[in-house]
Structures are given as C-alpha cells and as structure tokens.
C-alpha cells in the first residue's frame, strides 16, 4: 500500500525473526507494494521480499531534522524518529494533506487527466504538470513522469534546476509538492496585501513583510488591518498582521 497510508493508519509489520509483513494488514496499491514498519532499527532500513526498503527523509522526517542541524544541536540519532512520529501524530490533517496531494499528482501524470483535492487542481497536458492554486495561479513542472526513487519505490520526477545548479531531473513527493504549494499560496496572500495597500509607498518586501515609507500621521493600526484582510479566494482563512514604526529598516 502507499507509504503515506501505512504511516497515517499506523499499520505495523509483524517481526518473526526477520521482518515480515502481515498479509492481513496490507493491500496492493496497483503499482507495487510499499511497506511501512514501526521498529526498523537505527537506520530505518529493513528487507521484504528480498528488497531493501528505507523510510526516507521526506515530509519532515529524520533526514529533514538532520538537514536542519538537529545532530549539531545536541540531539542523538535515536531521538530523531520519536520526534518525527510525535509531530505527525499531533498534526494528522497535515499528514493527510501530504498524501492526498501525492495521490492526486500521481494519478494526474499516470492517467493524463485532471484531479482535485483540498481546493487544488492537478492537470497533466502538453508535457507539463500544472497545479492550480486557490488564487487561480498555476505552478508548472516540466516533463513529469513516474520513476523509481533511491529506495526502490515509485516517485514523480520532472525537469528543472537541480542541486548542482544544472538542468536535471528532480525527484519529488507529496510533502515536497505541498511545500511548493504552501509557499506559493503565501506569496499570493502577500501580493493581495500589496494590492490592498497600493495607495501606500511600498519600497520593498521580505518574505511575509512589507516596508512602507509613510507620513508619520499614517495610522499603523489601519495599515495592519488592511494587510490582514483575507483574499476572496481564501474564504475562512484567518489572517492577522502586526507592524512597527522605525526610522530605518530592521528586524523587530
């Protein structure tokens, strides 16, 4: 079954000598069987049907913690997976969102069709994968296809600028697509705020922050109220902006 489903439903494997799957807990996803395991040892690797399987570092996994310097900050290797598990158990809707996007992307590419989930539309046509955001803007991925990842499972790849700053095939996955989606929606929200404040003198923006040159008599509360307005395409999203007055730019 898909890794995300196994992880979300906490389906264990039964250990009898070597790790073996309990057939009653598994189903086939239509492409290839992928198994999850709760206690796979310090490197999160195990074997099934003669194949080496690895719980990879996507979606805020142990690999992501290491990349953010967890070991350098004093955490031990064996402490990482419990942190990941605790966070995912505390945020089940985020985890469900990862794998819903993963399934929608895979189906769109394999069937060359349009799929939808969580207010997002996924379309594969003319050699491109398009993700339509709630704002109507589209993210585009060049020449998507289904390939094998380093763990032996199926994953999405597309062409783009890789880690070596050269044109390459890039591997992606549900959580990685969600990261792109969330960043893009955040950008759309900021752009909406900039349009709302177009009567002001916006001199620059930094991530989620606007810098405005203003008359000292301008109301900071009024600017924050306008910046915190919810776009019509994000009905129900609760936004709030805060600000400060300074003679020169600084991080508050």
BELUR-V481226 format. One record per pair of residues at least 12 apart in sequence whose C-alpha atoms are under 8 Angstrom apart, sorted by sequence separation. I is the first residue (numbers start at 1). J is the second residue. D is the distance in Angstrom with one decimal. If there is no record, write none. Layout:
BEGIN
i:j:d
I:J:D
I:J:D
END
This chain:
BEGIN
i:j:d
13:25:8.0
104:116:6.6
112:124:5.3
113:125:7.9
120:132:5.8
121:133:7.1
128:140:6.5
129:141:5.0
144:156:6.7
145:157:5.6
157:169:6.1
158:170:5.3
200:212:6.8
201:213:5.5
228:240:4.6
12:25:7.8
104:117:7.0
112:125:6.7
120:133:5.5
128:141:5.6
129:142:6.7
144:157:5.6
145:158:6.5
157:170:5.3
158:171:6.7
200:213:7.7
201:214:6.8
227:240:7.8
228:241:5.0
11:25:6.7
21:35:7.8
108:122:6.3
109:123:7.8
119:133:7.5
120:134:6.4
128:142:4.9
129:143:7.4
144:158:4.3
157:171:4.3
158:172:7.9
200:214:7.2
227:241:6.2
65:80:7.3
108:123:5.9
109:124:5.7
119:134:6.2
127:142:6.6
128:143:5.3
129:144:6.3
143:158:5.4
144:159:7.2
156:171:5.9
157:172:5.8
225:240:7.6
101:117:6.8
108:124:5.7
127:143:4.8
128:144:6.4
142:158:5.6
143:159:6.1
155:171:6.9
156:172:5.4
194:210:8.0
224:240:7.6
225:241:6.9
100:117:6.8
105:122:6.3
127:144:7.0
141:158:6.2
142:159:5.3
155:172:6.6
156:173:6.4
224:241:5.1
62:80:5.7
104:122:6.8
141:159:7.2
142:160:7.1
155:173:6.3
190:208:6.4
224:242:5.8
36:55:7.6
62:81:6.0
141:160:7.9
224:243:6.6
61:81:7.4
109:129:7.3
187:207:8.0
97:118:7.7
187:208:7.8
62:84:6.7
149:171:7.4
186:208:7.7
13:36:7.2
61:84:5.8
220:243:7.0
12:36:6.9
13:37:5.5
60:84:7.0
220:244:7.3
1:26:6.3
11:36:7.3
12:37:5.5
13:38:7.3
220:245:7.7
1:27:5.3
11:37:7.6
12:38:5.9
197:223:7.6
1:28:5.1
2:29:6.3
19:46:6.8
21:48:7.5
1:29:4.8
19:47:6.7
20:48:6.4
6:35:7.1
7:36:6.5
18:47:8.0
19:48:6.9
197:226:6.9
6:36:5.9
196:226:6.6
197:227:7.0
1:32:7.8
2:33:7.5
3:34:6.0
196:227:7.0
1:33:5.5
2:34:5.8
3:35:6.3
1:34:5.4
2:35:7.5
3:36:6.1
193:226:7.2
194:227:7.5
1:35:6.6
193:227:4.9
42:77:7.6
109:144:6.9
110:145:7.8
193:228:7.3
42:78:6.5
109:145:6.5
110:146:7.4
193:229:7.3
109:146:7.5
211:249:7.7
59:98:7.7
192:231:6.6
106:146:7.5
189:230:7.9
189:231:6.9
133:181:7.4
106:156:7.1
135:185:7.7
134:185:7.7
133:185:7.0
135:188:7.0
105:174:8.0
102:173:6.2
103:174:7.7
102:174:4.0
101:174:5.6
102:175:7.6
100:174:7.7
99:174:5.6
102:177:7.7
98:174:4.9
99:175:7.5
101:177:7.4
98:175:5.0
101:178:7.1
98:178:6.3
97:178:7.9
8:92:7.5
8:95:7.1
8:96:7.3
4:95:7.9
4:96:7.9
5:99:7.4
4:99:5.6
56:151:7.5
54:151:5.8
53:151:5.9
135:233:5.7
52:151:7.6
53:152:7.2
134:233:6.0
135:234:7.8
52:152:8.0
134:234:7.0
58:173:7.6
59:174:7.8
59:175:4.8
58:175:6.5
59:176:7.1
58:176:7.4
34:153:7.0
32:153:7.7
END
